[in-house]
């Protein structure tokens, strides 16, 4: 199978603004409930839902033929799916989220910046106080 990367996810939460604040605090960039690293500021999309849940997972494959092959495998195990707007759409019948697969070019993954770590005598990372 030619899946090569996670493009993004959609999350449902009861209070999207709280999750927006958290993502901003940890250094993600974005606006209007869309967050991620600076290379992909819309990798995580947040929307209101009655409970915390995965709504959609977006994956990339190499070419359109891969979607046909994946669709054939899904047919073989009885999983319903459809093609829409050049994407393979697979609703999960149990958990009620959707997997969307689309062809994308393989991209080099940039080297991430080193993470700030708090150590004895070094308090470089911002602290977030969470009250239960």
PASE-244839 format. One record per residue (C-alpha): residue in one letter; x, y, z. Coordinates in steps of 0.001 Angstrom, whole numbers, padded with zeros to 6 digits, always signed. Example, Ala and Ser with C-alpha at 12.3 -4.5 7.8 and 13.67 -1.06 7.14 Angstrom:
BEGIN
a+012300-004500+007800;s+013670-001060+007140;
% end
This chain:
BEGIN
x+000000+000000+000000;x+001324+003421-000870;x+000216+005586+002039;x+003062+007906+002877;x+001937+010539+005370;x-000688+011882+007694;x-002060+015108+006212;x-004137+016044+009212;x-006960+015315+011582;x-010254+016920+012550;x-011097+016820+016240;x-014445+017436+017872;x-014419+018840+021413;x-017034+020406+023704;x-015045+023666+024105;x-012940+024422+020991;x-011582+027680+022426;x-009885+025838+025315;x-008093+023522+022860;x-007220+026534+020665;x-005622+028209+023693;x-003660+025028+024507;x-002318+024669+020945;x-001282+028316+020940;x+000432+027901+024330;x+002529+024962+023080;x+003695+026899+020030;x+001434+025766+017201;x+000480+028361+014618;x-002874+028905+012990;x-006212+030680+013193;x-009934+029908+013233;x-009657+026503+014907;x-006877+025296+012530;x-003509+024495+014101;x-000187+022848+013455;x+003525+023481+013060;x+004578+026397+010861;x+005044+023997+007907;x+001397+022801+008158;x-000707+025320+010105;x-003966+023516+009252;x-002876+020007+010232;x-005288+019889+013189;x-008779+021292+012682;x-010963+021727+015760;x-014737+021969+015867;x-017448+021795+018475;x-018846+018362+019340;x-020666+016894+022348;x-017566+014960+023464;x-013874+014679+022516;x-013665+012612+019348;x-011776+012052+016141;x-013957+013243+013242;x-011655+012779+010262;x-008167+011491+009486;x-006603+012643+006192;x-003866+010490+004616;x-001779+010840+001461;x-001050+008155-001116;x+001313+008261-004095;x-001129+008234-007022;x-004774+007774-007988;x-004181+004091-008806;x-003332+003542-005123;x-006823+004701-004158;x-008340+002144-006537;x-006190-000611-005046;x-007126+000426-001507;x-010786+000525-002544;x-010485-003017-003916;x-009033-004246-000627;x-011837-002545+001273;x-014380-004241-001028;x-012736-007563-000200;x-013442-007140+003509;x-016864-005530+003113;x-016003-001933+004075;x-018112+000715+002327;x-016292+003611+000661;x-016756+006186-002083;x-014787+008440-004407;x-015508+012154-004194;x-013540+015117-005532;x-010561+012887-006369;x-010425+011463-002835;x-011226+008063-001370;x-013707+008500+001491;x-013982+005669+004055;x-016471+006129+006911;x-015636+004048+009975;x-018877+002207+010784;x-018064+001667+014460;x-016300+004815+015672;x-018098+007165+013245;x-015035+009043+011975;x-013999+009321+008344;x-010697+008370+006715;x-009955+010428+003606;x-007145+009395+001258;x-005852+011575-001565;x-002862+011541-003881;x-000061+013914-002915;x+003574+014257-003792;x+006055+012903-001264;x+007729+015804+000519;x+010910+015970+002519;x+010209+016331+006206;x+012149+019289+007604;x+014390+018751+010598;x+012424+019942+013644;x+013798+022603+015935;x+015160+021212+019214;x+012516+021130+021943;x+012954+023311+024972;x+013406+021174+028060;x+013410+022284+031677;x+016392+020944+033615;x+017847+021734+037026;x+019157+025325+036947;x+017589+025858+033492;x+013928+026842+033193;x+013727+027616+029453;x+010340+026085+028687;x+007142+027985+029444;x+005174+026393+032278;x+001444+025862+031988;x-000493+025502+035204;x-003486+023167+034960;x-006002+023167+037772;x-008209+020119+038082;
% end
